[in-house]
Amino acid sequence: MKTVILCHADCDGMCAGAIALAKYPDADVFFTKPVSILHDLQYVDAERIVITDIALTRKDAPSIVKLLGKQKEVLYFDHHTIPRTIKKSDIEKSVKRYDHDLDASSSELIYRHFQKEIPRERVWIAIYGAIGDYSDDTEFVKERILNWDRRALFFEVSTIVLGIKNEQFESYDAKRRIVKTLAKGENPSDITGLVRSAKIAVNREFDLYEIIKKKAKTYGNIAYIKDLPSFGFRGPSALFAATARNKPLGIYAHTRDRYVDVTMRARSKDLGLNELAEDAADAVKGAGGGHSEAAGAKIPVGTFRTFLQKLDRMI
């Protein structure tokens, strides 16, 4: 069977994709996002589709579920909040396998499913993804991390998370190379240039904080920064804005031709950032979602101020 793997392009998404590739070594790997998976699925030509670490937006979820139901075989592993426009049972009826857990990483979920069919050491990839997505507090990860040198594991995670922030590894082709390397049982640090890229990223993050400390603006409970040249540092930029201005929510906004990419970071899980992102984006005819502490949105150009107003009112 021809297999296509669709995964998110962050640490957890790539690690989950690598575990899928370890199981299906002849598969093609493609990267997608919550706001583009509906479009991308329409062009997938495969008998088996494996989806990892891709949230469903409130707007597109019903159409995506309907489209998945027309595919021959779909395996779906995710840990994002299920939007209110569908039910978990809707997804389960449309796919062959749906593993979902808000507390576990997608890497853990897919490894648990395939662990008897791939080498035992691929559990390292599951641990990498869990740590990289701040989802390493599950019993599964805590038990298995005791079997290995956690200092080495954290080093490899940092190599992925930081290494992909620089231009050399920002492209999908470079990230696909990382996925293939992991699937073969090699470590991230084996990839030529990735450790050096990670070290450069560390230095740039320290410099970035100093810039944001001077330039971050505020709106009510929100601190935000817009259109910095370091586009690969969206998450840290949002968090640094919140930290520098002592606000519960930080935002980094990157303006494109017709829309604005919004990255959001909260300093507390209690904020429920995934719901805030969805509601505020809906109010300006955009799309958003994510996790309780980390979320994102895609909104039309010219609506950013209204987006901030809606967010602040909800907070």
Contacts in CASP RR format, 6 or more apart in sequence:
PFRMAT RR
TARGET T0000
AUTHOR 0000-0000-0000
METHOD contacts of the structure
MODEL  1
MKTVILCHADCDGMCAGAIALAKYPDADVFFTKPVSILHDLQYVDAERIV
ITDIALTRKDAPSIVKLLGKQKEVLYFDHHTIPRTIKKSDIEKSVKRYDH
DLDASSSELIYRHFQKEIPRERVWIAIYGAIGDYSDDTEFVKERILNWDR
RALFFEVSTIVLGIKNEQFESYDAKRRIVKTLAKGENPSDITGLVRSAKI
AVNREFDLYEIIKKKAKTYGNIAYIKDLPSFGFRGPSALFAATARNKPLG
IYAHTRDRYVDVTMRARSKDLGLNELAEDAADAVKGAGGGHSEAAGAKIP
VGTFRTFLQKLDRMI
1 46 0 8 1.000
1 47 0 8 1.000
1 48 0 8 1.000
1 73 0 8 1.000
2 28 0 8 1.000
2 45 0 8 1.000
2 46 0 8 1.000
2 47 0 8 1.000
2 48 0 8 1.000
3 24 0 8 1.000
3 26 0 8 1.000
3 27 0 8 1.000
3 28 0 8 1.000
3 46 0 8 1.000
3 47 0 8 1.000
3 48 0 8 1.000
3 49 0 8 1.000
3 50 0 8 1.000
4 27 0 8 1.000
4 28 0 8 1.000
4 30 0 8 1.000
4 44 0 8 1.000
4 45 0 8 1.000
4 46 0 8 1.000
4 48 0 8 1.000
4 49 0 8 1.000
4 50 0 8 1.000
5 17 0 8 1.000
5 20 0 8 1.000
5 21 0 8 1.000
5 24 0 8 1.000
5 27 0 8 1.000
5 28 0 8 1.000
5 29 0 8 1.000
5 30 0 8 1.000
5 49 0 8 1.000
5 50 0 8 1.000
5 52 0 8 1.000
6 30 0 8 1.000
6 31 0 8 1.000
6 32 0 8 1.000
6 37 0 8 1.000
6 40 0 8 1.000
6 41 0 8 1.000
6 44 0 8 1.000
6 49 0 8 1.000
6 50 0 8 1.000
6 51 0 8 1.000
6 52 0 8 1.000
6 54 0 8 1.000
7 13 0 8 1.000
7 14 0 8 1.000
7 16 0 8 1.000
7 17 0 8 1.000
7 20 0 8 1.000
7 29 0 8 1.000
7 30 0 8 1.000
7 31 0 8 1.000
7 32 0 8 1.000
7 51 0 8 1.000
7 52 0 8 1.000
7 53 0 8 1.000
7 54 0 8 1.000
7 179 0 8 1.000
8 14 0 8 1.000
8 16 0 8 1.000
8 31 0 8 1.000
8 32 0 8 1.000
8 33 0 8 1.000
8 52 0 8 1.000
8 53 0 8 1.000
8 54 0 8 1.000
8 106 0 8 1.000
9 31 0 8 1.000
9 33 0 8 1.000
9 164 0 8 1.000
9 172 0 8 1.000
9 175 0 8 1.000
10 53 0 8 1.000
10 133 0 8 1.000
10 164 0 8 1.000
11 128 0 8 1.000
11 129 0 8 1.000
11 132 0 8 1.000
11 133 0 8 1.000
11 157 0 8 1.000
11 160 0 8 1.000
11 161 0 8 1.000
11 164 0 8 1.000
12 53 0 8 1.000
12 105 0 8 1.000
12 106 0 8 1.000
12 107 0 8 1.000
12 129 0 8 1.000
12 130 0 8 1.000
12 132 0 8 1.000
12 133 0 8 1.000
12 135 0 8 1.000
13 52 0 8 1.000
13 53 0 8 1.000
13 106 0 8 1.000
13 107 0 8 1.000
13 129 0 8 1.000
14 160 0 8 1.000
14 175 0 8 1.000
14 178 0 8 1.000
14 179 0 8 1.000
14 182 0 8 1.000
15 105 0 8 1.000
15 107 0 8 1.000
15 125 0 8 1.000
15 126 0 8 1.000
15 128 0 8 1.000
15 129 0 8 1.000
15 160 0 8 1.000
15 182 0 8 1.000
16 52 0 8 1.000
16 53 0 8 1.000
16 77 0 8 1.000
16 105 0 8 1.000
16 106 0 8 1.000
16 107 0 8 1.000
16 109 0 8 1.000
16 110 0 8 1.000
16 129 0 8 1.000
17 29 0 8 1.000
17 50 0 8 1.000
17 52 0 8 1.000
17 53 0 8 1.000
17 110 0 8 1.000
17 179 0 8 1.000
17 183 0 8 1.000
18 125 0 8 1.000
18 178 0 8 1.000
18 179 0 8 1.000
18 180 0 8 1.000
18 181 0 8 1.000
18 182 0 8 1.000
18 183 0 8 1.000
19 107 0 8 1.000
19 110 0 8 1.000
19 111 0 8 1.000
19 114 0 8 1.000
19 118 0 8 1.000
19 122 0 8 1.000
19 125 0 8 1.000
19 126 0 8 1.000
19 183 0 8 1.000
20 27 0 8 1.000
20 50 0 8 1.000
20 52 0 8 1.000
20 75 0 8 1.000
20 110 0 8 1.000
20 114 0 8 1.000
21 27 0 8 1.000
21 29 0 8 1.000
21 179 0 8 1.000
21 180 0 8 1.000
21 183 0 8 1.000
22 114 0 8 1.000
22 118 0 8 1.000
22 119 0 8 1.000
22 122 0 8 1.000
22 125 0 8 1.000
22 183 0 8 1.000
22 184 0 8 1.000
22 185 0 8 1.000
23 114 0 8 1.000
23 117 0 8 1.000
23 118 0 8 1.000
24 48 0 8 1.000
24 50 0 8 1.000
25 183 0 8 1.000
27 48 0 8 1.000
27 50 0 8 1.000
28 46 0 8 1.000
29 176 0 8 1.000
29 179 0 8 1.000
29 180 0 8 1.000
30 40 0 8 1.000
30 44 0 8 1.000
30 172 0 8 1.000
31 172 0 8 1.000
31 175 0 8 1.000
31 176 0 8 1.000
32 40 0 8 1.000
32 54 0 8 1.000
33 54 0 8 1.000
34 54 0 8 1.000
34 55 0 8 1.000
34 56 0 8 1.000
34 57 0 8 1.000
34 60 0 8 1.000
34 80 0 8 1.000
34 287 0 8 1.000
34 288 0 8 1.000
34 289 0 8 1.000
34 290 0 8 1.000
35 57 0 8 1.000
35 60 0 8 1.000
35 287 0 8 1.000
35 288 0 8 1.000
35 298 0 8 1.000
37 51 0 8 1.000
37 54 0 8 1.000
37 56 0 8 1.000
37 60 0 8 1.000
37 64 0 8 1.000
38 60 0 8 1.000
38 63 0 8 1.000
38 64 0 8 1.000
38 67 0 8 1.000
41 49 0 8 1.000
41 64 0 8 1.000
41 67 0 8 1.000
41 68 0 8 1.000
42 67 0 8 1.000
47 72 0 8 1.000
47 73 0 8 1.000
48 72 0 8 1.000
48 73 0 8 1.000
48 74 0 8 1.000
48 75 0 8 1.000
49 68 0 8 1.000
49 71 0 8 1.000
49 73 0 8 1.000
49 74 0 8 1.000
49 75 0 8 1.000
50 74 0 8 1.000
50 75 0 8 1.000
50 76 0 8 1.000
50 77 0 8 1.000
50 110 0 8 1.000
51 74 0 8 1.000
51 75 0 8 1.000
51 76 0 8 1.000
51 77 0 8 1.000
51 78 0 8 1.000
52 76 0 8 1.000
52 77 0 8 1.000
52 78 0 8 1.000
52 106 0 8 1.000
52 107 0 8 1.000
52 110 0 8 1.000
53 77 0 8 1.000
53 78 0 8 1.000
53 79 0 8 1.000
53 105 0 8 1.000
53 106 0 8 1.000
53 107 0 8 1.000
54 78 0 8 1.000
54 80 0 8 1.000
55 78 0 8 1.000
55 80 0 8 1.000
55 81 0 8 1.000
55 289 0 8 1.000
55 290 0 8 1.000
56 64 0 8 1.000
56 65 0 8 1.000
56 80 0 8 1.000
56 82 0 8 1.000
56 83 0 8 1.000
56 86 0 8 1.000
57 83 0 8 1.000
57 278 0 8 1.000
57 287 0 8 1.000
57 288 0 8 1.000
57 289 0 8 1.000
58 83 0 8 1.000
58 84 0 8 1.000
58 85 0 8 1.000
58 278 0 8 1.000
58 282 0 8 1.000
58 287 0 8 1.000
58 288 0 8 1.000
59 85 0 8 1.000
59 282 0 8 1.000
59 286 0 8 1.000
59 287 0 8 1.000
60 287 0 8 1.000
61 82 0 8 1.000
61 83 0 8 1.000
61 85 0 8 1.000
61 86 0 8 1.000
62 85 0 8 1.000
62 86 0 8 1.000
62 90 0 8 1.000
65 86 0 8 1.000
65 90 0 8 1.000
65 91 0 8 1.000
65 94 0 8 1.000
66 94 0 8 1.000
68 74 0 8 1.000
68 76 0 8 1.000
68 91 0 8 1.000
68 94 0 8 1.000
68 95 0 8 1.000
69 93 0 8 1.000
69 94 0 8 1.000
69 95 0 8 1.000
71 95 0 8 1.000
73 96 0 8 1.000
74 94 0 8 1.000
74 95 0 8 1.000
74 96 0 8 1.000
74 97 0 8 1.000
75 95 0 8 1.000
75 96 0 8 1.000
75 97 0 8 1.000
75 113 0 8 1.000
76 91 0 8 1.000
76 95 0 8 1.000
76 97 0 8 1.000
76 98 0 8 1.000
76 99 0 8 1.000
76 100 0 8 1.000
77 99 0 8 1.000
77 100 0 8 1.000
77 106 0 8 1.000
77 109 0 8 1.000
77 110 0 8 1.000
77 113 0 8 1.000
78 99 0 8 1.000
78 100 0 8 1.000
78 106 0 8 1.000
78 109 0 8 1.000
79 100 0 8 1.000
79 101 0 8 1.000
79 102 0 8 1.000
79 103 0 8 1.000
79 104 0 8 1.000
79 105 0 8 1.000
79 106 0 8 1.000
79 109 0 8 1.000
79 133 0 8 1.000
79 135 0 8 1.000
80 102 0 8 1.000
80 274 0 8 1.000
80 289 0 8 1.000
80 290 0 8 1.000
80 291 0 8 1.000
81 102 0 8 1.000
81 274 0 8 1.000
81 275 0 8 1.000
81 289 0 8 1.000
81 290 0 8 1.000
81 291 0 8 1.000
82 88 0 8 1.000
82 91 0 8 1.000
82 100 0 8 1.000
83 278 0 8 1.000
88 98 0 8 1.000
88 100 0 8 1.000
91 98 0 8 1.000
91 100 0 8 1.000
92 98 0 8 1.000
97 113 0 8 1.000
99 109 0 8 1.000
99 110 0 8 1.000
99 112 0 8 1.000
99 113 0 8 1.000
100 109 0 8 1.000
101 109 0 8 1.000
103 135 0 8 1.000
103 137 0 8 1.000
103 138 0 8 1.000
104 130 0 8 1.000
104 135 0 8 1.000
104 138 0 8 1.000
104 140 0 8 1.000
105 126 0 8 1.000
105 129 0 8 1.000
105 130 0 8 1.000
105 132 0 8 1.000
105 133 0 8 1.000
105 135 0 8 1.000
105 136 0 8 1.000
105 141 0 8 1.000
106 129 0 8 1.000
106 133 0 8 1.000
107 125 0 8 1.000
107 126 0 8 1.000
107 127 0 8 1.000
107 128 0 8 1.000
107 129 0 8 1.000
107 130 0 8 1.000
107 133 0 8 1.000
108 126 0 8 1.000
108 129 0 8 1.000
108 130 0 8 1.000
108 135 0 8 1.000
108 138 0 8 1.000
108 140 0 8 1.000
108 141 0 8 1.000
110 126 0 8 1.000
111 118 0 8 1.000
111 122 0 8 1.000
111 123 0 8 1.000
111 125 0 8 1.000
111 126 0 8 1.000
112 126 0 8 1.000
112 140 0 8 1.000
115 122 0 8 1.000
115 123 0 8 1.000
119 185 0 8 1.000
121 185 0 8 1.000
122 185 0 8 1.000
123 144 0 8 1.000
124 148 0 8 1.000
124 153 0 8 1.000
124 156 0 8 1.000
124 185 0 8 1.000
124 187 0 8 1.000
125 182 0 8 1.000
125 183 0 8 1.000
125 185 0 8 1.000
126 141 0 8 1.000
126 144 0 8 1.000
127 136 0 8 1.000
127 141 0 8 1.000
127 144 0 8 1.000
127 145 0 8 1.000
127 148 0 8 1.000
127 153 0 8 1.000
127 157 0 8 1.000
128 153 0 8 1.000
128 156 0 8 1.000
128 157 0 8 1.000
128 160 0 8 1.000
128 182 0 8 1.000
128 188 0 8 1.000
129 135 0 8 1.000
129 157 0 8 1.000
130 136 0 8 1.000
130 138 0 8 1.000
130 141 0 8 1.000
131 141 0 8 1.000
131 153 0 8 1.000
131 154 0 8 1.000
131 157 0 8 1.000
132 157 0 8 1.000
132 160 0 8 1.000
132 161 0 8 1.000
134 293 0 8 1.000
134 294 0 8 1.000
135 141 0 8 1.000
136 142 0 8 1.000
136 145 0 8 1.000
145 153 0 8 1.000
155 189 0 8 1.000
156 187 0 8 1.000
156 188 0 8 1.000
156 189 0 8 1.000
158 198 0 8 1.000
159 187 0 8 1.000
159 188 0 8 1.000
159 189 0 8 1.000
159 194 0 8 1.000
159 195 0 8 1.000
159 198 0 8 1.000
160 178 0 8 1.000
160 188 0 8 1.000
160 194 0 8 1.000
161 198 0 8 1.000
162 197 0 8 1.000
162 198 0 8 1.000
162 199 0 8 1.000
162 201 0 8 1.000
162 202 0 8 1.000
162 205 0 8 1.000
163 169 0 8 1.000
163 194 0 8 1.000
163 195 0 8 1.000
163 197 0 8 1.000
163 198 0 8 1.000
163 201 0 8 1.000
164 170 0 8 1.000
164 174 0 8 1.000
164 175 0 8 1.000
164 178 0 8 1.000
164 197 0 8 1.000
165 197 0 8 1.000
165 201 0 8 1.000
165 204 0 8 1.000
165 232 0 8 1.000
165 233 0 8 1.000
166 197 0 8 1.000
166 200 0 8 1.000
166 201 0 8 1.000
166 204 0 8 1.000
166 232 0 8 1.000
168 174 0 8 1.000
168 193 0 8 1.000
168 197 0 8 1.000
169 175 0 8 1.000
169 178 0 8 1.000
169 194 0 8 1.000
169 197 0 8 1.000
170 232 0 8 1.000
177 191 0 8 1.000
178 188 0 8 1.000
178 191 0 8 1.000
178 194 0 8 1.000
181 187 0 8 1.000
181 188 0 8 1.000
181 190 0 8 1.000
181 191 0 8 1.000
182 188 0 8 1.000
188 194 0 8 1.000
189 195 0 8 1.000
201 233 0 8 1.000
204 230 0 8 1.000
204 233 0 8 1.000
205 233 0 8 1.000
205 236 0 8 1.000
208 228 0 8 1.000
208 230 0 8 1.000
208 233 0 8 1.000
208 236 0 8 1.000
208 237 0 8 1.000
208 240 0 8 1.000
209 236 0 8 1.000
209 240 0 8 1.000
209 243 0 8 1.000
209 244 0 8 1.000
211 228 0 8 1.000
212 225 0 8 1.000
212 228 0 8 1.000
212 237 0 8 1.000
212 240 0 8 1.000
212 241 0 8 1.000
212 244 0 8 1.000
213 240 0 8 1.000
213 244 0 8 1.000
215 225 0 8 1.000
216 223 0 8 1.000
216 224 0 8 1.000
216 225 0 8 1.000
216 240 0 8 1.000
216 241 0 8 1.000
216 244 0 8 1.000
216 245 0 8 1.000
217 223 0 8 1.000
217 224 0 8 1.000
217 225 0 8 1.000
218 224 0 8 1.000
218 245 0 8 1.000
218 247 0 8 1.000
219 308 0 8 1.000
219 309 0 8 1.000
219 312 0 8 1.000
220 247 0 8 1.000
220 312 0 8 1.000
221 247 0 8 1.000
221 248 0 8 1.000
221 249 0 8 1.000
221 312 0 8 1.000
221 315 0 8 1.000
222 247 0 8 1.000
222 249 0 8 1.000
222 250 0 8 1.000
222 251 0 8 1.000
222 308 0 8 1.000
222 311 0 8 1.000
222 312 0 8 1.000
222 315 0 8 1.000
223 241 0 8 1.000
223 242 0 8 1.000
223 244 0 8 1.000
223 245 0 8 1.000
223 246 0 8 1.000
223 247 0 8 1.000
223 249 0 8 1.000
223 250 0 8 1.000
223 251 0 8 1.000
224 238 0 8 1.000
224 241 0 8 1.000
224 250 0 8 1.000
224 251 0 8 1.000
224 252 0 8 1.000
224 253 0 8 1.000
224 308 0 8 1.000
225 237 0 8 1.000
225 238 0 8 1.000
225 240 0 8 1.000
225 241 0 8 1.000
225 251 0 8 1.000
225 252 0 8 1.000
225 253 0 8 1.000
226 252 0 8 1.000
226 253 0 8 1.000
226 254 0 8 1.000
226 255 0 8 1.000
226 304 0 8 1.000
227 253 0 8 1.000
227 254 0 8 1.000
227 255 0 8 1.000
228 237 0 8 1.000
228 252 0 8 1.000
230 237 0 8 1.000
231 254 0 8 1.000
234 252 0 8 1.000
234 254 0 8 1.000
234 261 0 8 1.000
234 263 0 8 1.000
235 252 0 8 1.000
235 263 0 8 1.000
235 265 0 8 1.000
235 294 0 8 1.000
237 252 0 8 1.000
237 263 0 8 1.000
238 250 0 8 1.000
238 251 0 8 1.000
238 252 0 8 1.000
238 263 0 8 1.000
238 264 0 8 1.000
238 265 0 8 1.000
239 250 0 8 1.000
239 265 0 8 1.000
239 267 0 8 1.000
241 247 0 8 1.000
241 250 0 8 1.000
241 251 0 8 1.000
241 252 0 8 1.000
242 248 0 8 1.000
242 249 0 8 1.000
242 250 0 8 1.000
242 265 0 8 1.000
242 266 0 8 1.000
242 267 0 8 1.000
243 267 0 8 1.000
247 267 0 8 1.000
248 266 0 8 1.000
248 267 0 8 1.000
248 268 0 8 1.000
248 271 0 8 1.000
248 315 0 8 1.000
249 264 0 8 1.000
249 265 0 8 1.000
249 266 0 8 1.000
249 267 0 8 1.000
249 271 0 8 1.000
249 273 0 8 1.000
249 276 0 8 1.000
249 311 0 8 1.000
249 315 0 8 1.000
250 264 0 8 1.000
250 265 0 8 1.000
250 266 0 8 1.000
251 262 0 8 1.000
251 263 0 8 1.000
251 264 0 8 1.000
251 265 0 8 1.000
251 308 0 8 1.000
252 262 0 8 1.000
252 263 0 8 1.000
253 260 0 8 1.000
253 261 0 8 1.000
253 262 0 8 1.000
253 263 0 8 1.000
253 304 0 8 1.000
254 260 0 8 1.000
254 261 0 8 1.000
254 263 0 8 1.000
255 261 0 8 1.000
255 301 0 8 1.000
256 301 0 8 1.000
257 301 0 8 1.000
258 300 0 8 1.000
258 301 0 8 1.000
259 286 0 8 1.000
259 298 0 8 1.000
259 299 0 8 1.000
259 300 0 8 1.000
259 301 0 8 1.000
260 298 0 8 1.000
260 299 0 8 1.000
260 300 0 8 1.000
260 301 0 8 1.000
260 302 0 8 1.000
260 303 0 8 1.000
260 304 0 8 1.000
261 298 0 8 1.000
262 277 0 8 1.000
262 281 0 8 1.000
262 296 0 8 1.000
262 297 0 8 1.000
262 298 0 8 1.000
262 299 0 8 1.000
262 304 0 8 1.000
262 307 0 8 1.000
263 296 0 8 1.000
264 273 0 8 1.000
264 276 0 8 1.000
264 277 0 8 1.000
264 294 0 8 1.000
264 295 0 8 1.000
264 296 0 8 1.000
264 297 0 8 1.000
265 273 0 8 1.000
265 293 0 8 1.000
265 294 0 8 1.000
266 272 0 8 1.000
266 273 0 8 1.000
266 292 0 8 1.000
266 293 0 8 1.000
266 294 0 8 1.000
267 293 0 8 1.000
268 293 0 8 1.000
269 292 0 8 1.000
269 293 0 8 1.000
270 292 0 8 1.000
271 292 0 8 1.000
271 293 0 8 1.000
271 315 0 8 1.000
272 292 0 8 1.000
272 293 0 8 1.000
273 290 0 8 1.000
273 291 0 8 1.000
273 292 0 8 1.000
273 293 0 8 1.000
273 294 0 8 1.000
273 295 0 8 1.000
274 289 0 8 1.000
274 290 0 8 1.000
274 291 0 8 1.000
274 292 0 8 1.000
274 295 0 8 1.000
276 295 0 8 1.000
276 311 0 8 1.000
276 314 0 8 1.000
276 315 0 8 1.000
277 288 0 8 1.000
277 289 0 8 1.000
277 290 0 8 1.000
277 295 0 8 1.000
277 296 0 8 1.000
277 297 0 8 1.000
278 287 0 8 1.000
278 288 0 8 1.000
278 289 0 8 1.000
279 310 0 8 1.000
279 314 0 8 1.000
280 297 0 8 1.000
280 307 0 8 1.000
280 310 0 8 1.000
280 311 0 8 1.000
280 314 0 8 1.000
281 287 0 8 1.000
281 288 0 8 1.000
281 289 0 8 1.000
281 297 0 8 1.000
281 298 0 8 1.000
281 299 0 8 1.000
281 307 0 8 1.000
283 306 0 8 1.000
283 307 0 8 1.000
283 310 0 8 1.000
284 299 0 8 1.000
284 300 0 8 1.000
284 303 0 8 1.000
284 306 0 8 1.000
284 307 0 8 1.000
284 310 0 8 1.000
285 299 0 8 1.000
285 300 0 8 1.000
285 303 0 8 1.000
286 297 0 8 1.000
286 298 0 8 1.000
286 299 0 8 1.000
286 300 0 8 1.000
286 303 0 8 1.000
287 297 0 8 1.000
287 298 0 8 1.000
288 295 0 8 1.000
288 296 0 8 1.000
288 297 0 8 1.000
288 298 0 8 1.000
289 295 0 8 1.000
289 296 0 8 1.000
289 297 0 8 1.000
290 296 0 8 1.000
297 307 0 8 1.000
299 307 0 8 1.000
END
